[in-house]
Structure formats: structure tokens, C-alpha cells
Amino acid sequence: MRLGSVSVRLTRTAEYFQRVPWQFASGDNDRDDPLGAARSLHGPQAGEDLPYKVELWDPAKTGVEQVLAITANGSIGYAAYYAATREYPDRYITLRHKNAIVSRWNGPTN
């Protein structure tokens, strides 16, 4: 049983949240964020480059119908892409890094 190492990790996580300033907003006070959110003040700011996108294409595969996810992290982008392939198994889905397609899901061919 490794309770000691779990306790150390939890303590370090708690210390991180105490050191990093956080901004809390309610849905009543912020029209741009109607659901309200807690976000790190050191996180991505408006206008920052978020290079990974998960795109759902129209059935004819002629254009992007909806961008399902945008992130700065490749692992999170791939997780969103994988989830999209499960949510829309019959649709064309792409994971894009900047202008390059990293992965694509074509769905069934029949």
C-alpha cells in the first residue's frame, strides 16, 4: 500500500493551487462566459495560438461543418478526436495541427 506517495502528490497539488492565482466568475456577472468558470490567470489568454483542432466535416466531405475542439495540447486534442470518432462513427473527422492534418477518420465506406 503506497498511501505515503499518494499523500505527497495530493499535498503538492494543493500547494500548486494555493500558489497559482485563480480567477472565478459567475454567470450573472460575465456576459462573455454565461456558464461561469474558474481559470488560471497564467493559462491561455485571448488571442493565444491553440494549434490543435478537431473538425467534423459535412456528409459530402466538402467542408468543415463544426469545429468540435480547439486546444494547445496534442494529447487533449487526440482525446477529443478519439471521442469524436466514437460519437460520429459515420462522419469524416480530422485532427489538425495548425494547417496539417495529423489524423483522419473516414467512417464506413459502405
Secondary structure, 3 states (H helix, E strand, C coil): CCHHHHHHHHHHHHHHHHHCCEEEECCCCCCCCCCCEEEECCCCCCCCCCCEEEEEECCCCCCEEEEEEEECCHHHHHHHHHHHHHHCCCCCEEEEECCEEEEEECCCCC
